[in-house]
Amino acid sequence: MRPDLSNRRHQPHAVIRKVSREPLLFFDSGASCSTVFTTKCLSDIHQHSALGVDKLVLQTNGGPIISEHVGTIEVLGIKAWHCPDGVANVVSMSELHREGCDMQLVTDDRNLPAFQVTFPTGVRCLFRQDLDSGMYVLNLNDVPRNLQYSFLSTVNERKL
C-alpha cells in the first residue's frame, strides 16, 4: 500500500509520472552525473569503459541504480548514463560546468526564475521552474534544432 502524499507541498515524483510521456530533463544542482532513463532522449548508447570505470552505481532517494551504458543527449551534445530503472532524466549542473556550458540564472517570460544554459554546441536552452514541484525542467521538444545548411551553386564560365 502506498502512503498518502496528497498533503505534501511539492511532489516531484507525481510531476515526473504525470508528464513522463514528454522527453523532460530535470536540472539538478546536487547530482554528481547526468542520467537518462528513456532511450528517446539518447543516441549512440554503448557500454562504458573509460579510466577503469565500467559501471555507475548511484544511491538515490528511490534506491540504488546501476548502469553500464552511456549515450549522448543528441540535441544538447552531452553524454549521460543510461539508467532504464530511473524515474527521471537528470542533468547535473556540475557536469554541465565541466563540459564547458555557460549557465545563468534569469527571469523567464512568466516572471519566474529559470536557468539559461548555453551548450558547447551553441544550443541555448531555458530550464523553466515547474510550478507544481519547484524543479527546473527542460522539455527536449522545445529545444531549437541546429540545422546546418550547405548551399552549393555552380556557375559555368561564360564566354563572351
Secondary structure as UniProt FT lines:
FT   TURN            6..7
FT   HELIX           12..18
FT   TURN            19..21
FT   STRAND          24..28
FT   STRAND          35..36
FT   HELIX           39..41
FT   STRAND          43..47
FT   TURN            51..52
FT   STRAND          56..60
FT   TURN            61..62
FT   STRAND          63..67
FT   STRAND          69..73
FT   TURN            74..77
FT   STRAND          78..82
FT   TURN            84..85
FT   STRAND          90..92
FT   HELIX           93..98
FT   TURN            99..100
FT   STRAND          102..107
FT   TURN            109..110
FT   STRAND          113..118
FT   TURN            120..121
FT   STRAND          124..129
FT   TURN            131..133
FT   STRAND          136..139
FT   HELIX           140..142
//
